Amino acid sequence: MSTDQTTKTFVLKGIGVSPGIAIGRCYRFDPLDSQISFYKLKDEALIPKEVQRFKNALKDSEKQLLEIQNKLKKTKITEPVYIIDVHILLLKDKIFTNRTVKYIREQSVNAEWALRMTLDHYKQIFEGVEDDYISSRVSDVQYVVQRILRNLSGEKHETIWETGNNGVIVVSRDISPADTAQMKLDKVLGFATDSGGRTSHTAIVARSLELPAVVGLDDITRFVHTDDQVIVDGTAGMVVINPYPDMLKRYEEKKRHHDAANDEYLKFGKLPARTLDHYQVQVGCNIEFIEEIPSAIAHGAENIGLYRTEFLYIYREDLPTEDDHFNNYRQVVTDKNLAWSTIRTFDLGGDKFANYQKQTKEMNPQMGMRAIRFCLKEVDIFKTQLRAIWRASALGRTKILFPMISSVEEIREAKILLEEARLELVEEGIKIPAKIEIGAMIEVPSAVVIADKLAREVDFFSIGTNDLIQYSLAIDRSNERLSYMYEPLHPAVLRMIKNVVDAAHQAKIHVAMCGEMAGDPLCMLILLGMELDELSMNHLAIPRIKKIIRESTLEESKTVLKKALSFNTASEVRSYVNDYMLKRFQDEFIVEE
């Protein structure tokens, strides 16, 4: 369909968080259509009534979210359920509610404005957190505030979209899981939002539903209107509004190619990642939530190579109990489709525990009291998690992974606490294994240098390339101005990875990679040539990675690796690898026009 000649074409660049191409008409969704009202309560007698009006809106909001959850539980769409749980917890959070009531009483303002002030308070707190994942969680507070505001205004705002037969591209500032849960998802083709990142709710839901999505577009809502034609390229991170005819034809062809290739890739998901000369790599999946497991298995995950446990600590007024941990881990390790599950102990800094523990503010939390350092300082919190992992290990093959190890002392201290937790459980009469496989995450340069020493202390390594690249090249990976310098194919990075693999194999231990680099098709022959034992990645990357491995040989990969290591600069390595992979796997790498 051609566009009106008077209609202007816009091309916007954002963050591609779910691959694929979607072409359709825009549905412009504003989750907060009404403006927040403000007025003073001139009569003191009105204050109790206003507080009660706020509390009634809280009850209505909780009731609505519970109804949405119940509907979801009757369908196969379970991914947003855990996020709605978080929103219900926020509605019940005493600090959240008491702060709003305090504003109503002390400043004699209406509930809507008091809510606005509470939201501003939370935004200020989250803006001070340097971790991208944690800071992006302020969106949960925004969603809850939006729902309460709707109930205060008496609006019946149901996001059930009648879209005809063709489906829509949903465009919004951001989209809450509750909004998503009420969509006619069979009518949604893709998502495009102003805000968000790779860990935003829109990204998580889009990947789980395998719908193309681009987030972090800043101001797409300024340029687009309902019924505009929109193209979402979730692979390239591009959104086109009102494409001209030739551009539309190119994207339609690109979509056909992508869809056909995707169907072809899925055939490889269930096959072993074995080269033509019989070298086999284990392929696992990185997860944050247990709801991701079915999709991981469907795409060919043989194990869970990295279960990030930070989510258990976020949004809570109190610390998770041992049973909270155990009930989560049990669901991961008992899945019979998985050979094993690697549980990483929590990787959070002290500044993330403000609700129940005061911590000293740090200038650079990424290099401060976080991960294993925090665990070894807060022994009781750490041992609660260790006990739960031991209990879960009795139900299925379980590995434990300690993050951000920088010294032999750290791993030894962690092992002592792990053994203490085991002996406590044995003394209590709880049946657990005598041993669990212990791993060190290699993500700081010091760990690379002493990899041979660390290898004597553990059963396996897991290389976390995201942080390893960041720390080695002195680049903040969240700094957009330095993104061009964040280079997995930097000669220093390649040499460090090879040193770690060689040290592990010399000590006869297993070595995995769980960073984003593990799922990058461009890097696959390089990593194969290093003879990594395991690669763990996002579930969507698994079929394509397996296909490349199955069409390669170890001998060829070693030749590519040797050539790559001969170059002096990152640009030379990337140029060589790009050219080689484009020629060698023409169908796997589409050259953008």
N, C-alpha and C positions, 0 to 999 in steps of 0.2 A: 504494500500500500504506500503510495507516495504521500509526502507531506505537503501541506499548504505552502505555496511559494512565499507567503508573507510570514510564515512561522520561522523563527530563528533557531538554528541548531547550536546546542551547547555540548561540549565534551568536558567532563569533569574527571579528575583523578583522585582516587581514594585508596583504601586498603582492601584488597581482595581477600575475603575471609572464607569463601566457599566457592569452589571452581565451577566453571560452566558458563553458558551463555543463555540469557533469558531475553525474549523480545515480546513486548506486550504494551497494553495501555496502562497509564499511571493511575493508581488510586492514592490520592494525596491524603494521608491520615495525620490528623493533629490530635494527640492524646489529651491535650488540655485546651479545648476550644474556648472555654470561658476565661475571662480575665479574673485575677484574684481581687476581690473587693476589699475595701478598707473603711472602717468606721469606728468611732469611739463609743464605748458604752457609757453614756452620760449618767445613767442611774445605776447605783451600786447593786440594786435589786436584780438587775439584768445579768450580772456576772455569773451567779450560779446556774441560771437558765442557759447561758452561752456555754458554760463548761459541760452541762448535760447534753447540749446539742452536739458538741464535739464528741462526747463519749458515745452518743447514739450513732454518729457517723462511723466511729471505729467499729462498733458492733455490726453495722450494716456491711462495712467493707470486709470484715472477716467472714461473715456469712456468704457473701458473694464469691470470695476466693475459695471457700470450702466447696461451694457448688460447682465451681469451675474444675476443681481438683477431682471431684467425684465423676464429672463428665469425662475427664481425661482418662481416669482409671478404667473406664469402659471401652476405651479405644487403644490403639497401638501407639499413640502419640504420648509417650511417658516422659520425654526429655524435660518439658518445662515444670514438671511436678515438684522437683526438688527446689526450684527457684521460688515457686509459689509458697512453699514451706517457709522460706526465708522471709517473704513478705508478711506472712501470718505472724511469724515471730516478732517482726518489727512492730506490727500493730499491737502486740501484747507487751512490747518492751516498755518498762516503767520509766526509764530515763527519757525516752522519746515522748511518751504521753505526759509525764510530769512537767517536762520543759514547756510543752505547748500550753498546758493548764496554767503554769506559772506566768507565761506571757499574758494570757487572758486576764488573770487576776491582778497582776501587778501593774500592767500597762492599760488595763480596761479597753482592750481591743477585741474585735470580733475573731471568731475561731479561724476563719480563712487567713487572716493576716498573721495570727499567732503561728499557724502552720508554716507560713512563708518564712517567718523568723527562725523557726526550728530548722527548716530546710537550709537556710543560709548558714546556720551554725554548723550543721553537718558538712556542708560544702567546704567551709573553712578548715575543718579538721582533716577531711580527705585530701584537700589540696596540699597539705603539709606532708603527705606520705609520698615518698619517691618511687615506690613500687607501682608500676603501671597497672598490674592486675588488681591490687588493693584499692588504688585511687579510683579506678573505674567503677568500683562497687557503690559509689555515691548514687549511681543510677537507681539502685534498689530503694533508697530513701525517696528519690523523686517519684518513682512509680507509686509507692505507698501514699505519698502526699497527694498525688493526682487523683487516686481513687477516693480518698477521704473527701477531697474538694468536690468531686462529683456528687457524693452523697450529701454533703452539706448544702449543695445547691439544689438537690432534689432531682438532678438529671438522671434519666435512665439511658445511660450511654453504653449501648451494647455494640461491640465490634463484630457484628455478623454482617458480612458483606455480600450483597446480591450483585454478582458481577457478570451475569449473562453466561455465555458458553465459552468465552475465549480466555478467561483468566486475566489477572492483573499483576503489575509490578507494584509492590507496596513501597511508598516513599514517605518518610517521616523524619522528624528530628531524632527520634529513637523509638523503640518498640518494646513494651514490657512483655514478659511471658504470659501474663494474664490476658493482654490484648491478643497475643498470638494464639492463645488457647481457644479464643472465641472466633477465630477466622475460619472461613471455609477453606481449609488448607489445600483442598483439591483444586481451588480456583486461584491459588497464589503461585506465581511463576518465579518470583525472585524478590529480593529486598535491596533497598538503597537508603542509607540513613546519614544524617548530618554528623552524628557523633558515633562513638564506639571504636573498639579495637578488636584484636584477634581473640580476646577473651570476653567480649561483651555478650550479652544475652542473645542479641540478634545473630551474632556469629555462631554461637553454640547451637541455637535452634536451626539455623540455615544449614549448617553442616550435617546435623543429625537427620534433617529431612532431605538433604542433598539438593537444596535449592541454591542457585547462584546468588551471591550477595556481595555487595561492596559497602563498607562503612567508612566513617571518618572523612566524609565528603565536605564537611564544614558548612556549606550553605546550599545544598541541592534544593532544599525546600523553597529557596528564593526564586529559583528558575523554572520550577516545574508546576504544572497544574493537572488536576484530575482530567483524564482522557488524553493527555499528551502521549505520544508514542515514545517509549523508552527502551533502551538496550542496556542490560546489565552484563558486563563481562567480569565475572568473579575471578577468572584466572589472571587477567591483566590488571584488575583493580580499576577498570574504566566504566563510566556510565555516559551514555549518549542520549541526549534529549532531542526529540524531533529530528532523527537522522534524515539526511537527504537520500534520494532513491538509490544512488550507486553505493553509498555507505551501507544502507539497509540490505542490499543484495549481498554485499561482501560478508556481513555478519550472519545472514541467513545461511550462507554456505559454510561459514566457520562453525556455526551451531550444528549443522548436519554432520560435519566432520568430527566435532567434539563428541556428539551423542553416539555416533557409530564407534568411535575409538573407545569411549567409556564402556560400551557394551562388550567390546572386544577385550578390554583390560580386565573386566570382572571375571572372565573365563580363567584368567591367570591367578586370581585371588586364592583359590583353593589348591593350587599346585605348589609343590615345594620350590623354594628359591635355590635351584641347583643349576650350576653352569653346564655348558656343553661338555666340559672335561671333568664333570662330576664333583666340583667343589660346592658344598652346600652351606648356605647362610640361614640362621634362624631369623624370622621376621616377626617382630612383636608390635604392639600398639601402645602409645602413650595415652593415658586417660586421667581425668580429674574427677569424674563422677561415674558411679556404677551403672548409670543409665546408658553409658556409651558402649558397654560391653557387647550387646547384640550386634550393633553396627560394625564394631571392630571384627567380630568373628565372621560376619557376612562378607567382609572385604578381604578376609584371608589372614587375620592375625592368628599366629600360632601360640602366642603367649601375651601376657601383659608385661611389657618391658619396663614400664615406669608408671606407677600409680602415685600421683601427687596427692598428698593427704592434707594440704593446707586448707582446703574448703571446710574441713571439720572444725577449724578454729575460727573461721570468719563469721561475722554477724551474730556471735553469741554473747550473751550477757555474762555467761559463766563458762568455765572450761569444759570440754567434752569429757565424759566419764570413760572409764575402761570399757564399759558395755557399749557406749556410743561408737567407740573405735571398733570393737569386736564385731558388732552387727554390720558395719560397713565392710570390713575386711572379709568376713565370712562369705558374703555374696560374691566377692571377687575370686577367692581361692577355690571355691567349690564348683565352679563352672567346669564341666567335664570336657568342654571343647578347647580348653586352654592347658598347655603343657605345664606352665608355671605362672606365677604372678610375682612381680618384683614390687614390693611396697617401699617407697622412699619415706623415711622419717621426715617430719614436717620441716619445711624450709621457709620459716618466717623470722622476721627480726623482732626484737623486743618492742619496737615502736608500734607493732601491729596489735598489741594486747592492751590497749588503753582502757577498755571497758572493765577489766578486772585486775589490772596490775600496772602500776605506774613505772615507766621506764625513762631513762635519761635520753633526751632528744639528741640525735646524732647528726653530725654534719653530712655524713655520707653513709646512710644505712646499708647500702649495697655492699660496703666493705666493713660493716660494723658488726654489732652483736646479732648475728643471724645464723640460721641453719644449725650446723653441729655445734657452733660456739654457744649459741643460746641454749641448746639442749643440754650441754655439759654444765652450764651454769644453773639452769632450772631443772635439777635432777628429778624432782617429783613429777613434774609435767612430762618429762621425757620417759620416765619409767612407766607411767600410765599407758603410754603408747606402746612401749616395748612389751609389756605384759599382754596387751591385746593382740599384738602381732604373733607372739608365741602361741597364744590360744588358737588363733586362726590357722597357724601352721600345722596344727594337728588334724585339720580338715582337708588339706590339699597342699600340693607342693608350693612352698612360699620362700621367697628370697627377701632379704632386708638390705636396703641401700642407704648408706649414710651420705648426706650431701655436703658439699663444700669442704672436703677434707684437704687440709694443707700441711699436715704433719703426721708422723708416725704416732706421736703422743696422743693425738686426737682419736685415732682409730683404736688405739689400745684402751683409752679411757671408755670409749663407747662400748667396746667388747666386754669390759669389766661390768658395766651397768647392765648390758644385755644378759650376761651370765647371772648377775644378782637377781634380775627379774625372773629368770628361769628357775633358780633355786627357790625363790619365794613361792612360785606356783607349784613346784614339786612338793614343797613342805605343806602346802594347803591341800594336797591330794588331787590336784588338777592334772590330767594326763596331757602331756605335751611331748614333742620329740626331744631327743637328747641333743640334737644339733639343728642349726638352720644355716643356710648359705648366706654368707656375709659379703657385702660389696662396698666398695668405696667409689664415690662419684668423683671423677677427675674433671675438674672445671676451673682450677686455678693453676698458674704456672709452677708454683712450688711443688704441687703434686706430680706434675710432669717430670720435673727434675729428679725427684726421688721415687719415681714409679717402681724402680727395681726393689726398693726397700718396702714400699707399701704392698707390693705384690706378695711378699712373704707373710703379710698379716691378714689377707682376705682370700675369699674364694673366687671373686670376680671383680672386674672393673666395669664401670659404665661411664663413657665419656660424654659429658654435657657440653656440647660445642657452643651453645648459646652464650653461656658465661665465659667459657674458655677463650672464645674469640674476643669477647668484650674486654676481659682483663688482660689478655696478652697484647692486644693492639692498643690498649688504653683508650677505648672508644665506648662512650655511653650509647648503647644500642637503641635507647629511647629518644636520642637527640637527632631530630630530623636533619639538622645541618651536617651531621657526620655520617649519615646513613651510607653514603657512597664509599666510606672507608671500611665499613663492616664487611669484610671479605673472607669467606670460608676457604677460598683457594689461595690465600696468602701463603707464600713459601714457609713462613715461620709456623703457621697453623698446621700445615701439612706435615712438617717435620716433627712437631710436637705430637700429633696424633700417631705417626709412625713409631716414635719412640715409646709411646705408651703401649701400643699393640705389641711391639717387640719385647718389651719388658714383661708384659703379661704372659706371652707365649714361652718366654725363656723360663718363667716360674711355673709354667704349665697350668695357668688359670685362664678362665673364660674372659673374653673382653667384648663388651657391647658398646654401641653408641646410641644415645637417646635424644640428642639435640636435633634441631631442625635440619641440619646438614644430612642426617641419616635418611630423610625422606626426599632429598633433592635429586631428581633424576640426573641432572648435569654432573653431580659429584659421584655417581654410582660406580663407575669403573675405577676411579681413584680409590674409593673405600674398599672395593672388591680386591684391588691389587694389594692393599695393606693386610688382607686376610682377617678382617674382623669376623668374629664368630656370630654376632647378632646385631641386627639393626632394628631400632624401635622408633615408630613414627606415628603421625596422624593417620587414622584409618583410611582416609580417602587416597593417600599416597601409596598404599600397599600394593594394589594390583599392578600399577604401572612399574613400580620398582621391581617386582617379581618378574615381570615381562622382560625388562632390560637384563636382569641377571641371567635368566634362562636362555637368552639369545647371545650371551657373552661366554668367554672362556677366561679362566684364571690366568692363563699364560698371556693373553691379550691385555688383561687388566694390569698385570705387572709391568708390561712394556709401556703402557700409558702412564702409569705411576712414575716409572723411572724417568721418562721424558719430562713429566710435569715437575719433578724435583730438580731437574737440571737448570730451570729458569731462575733468574735473579729477582724478578718483580712479579707482583700479583697480577698486573695487567697482562704480562706475557703468559702466565699460567692460564688465566681465564680465556684469553684469545685462543690458545692452543686447544684447551678442553672444549670450548664452544665449537670450534671448527671440526674437531674430531667427532664429537657427539652428533652434530648436525649431519655429517656425512654418513656416519656409521648407523644412526638410528633415525632415518629421514622421517618416518611416520610418527615418531614420538615427540619430535620437536618442531612445532609449527613456527615458521619465520613470520613475524608480524610485518604487515605491509606498511 
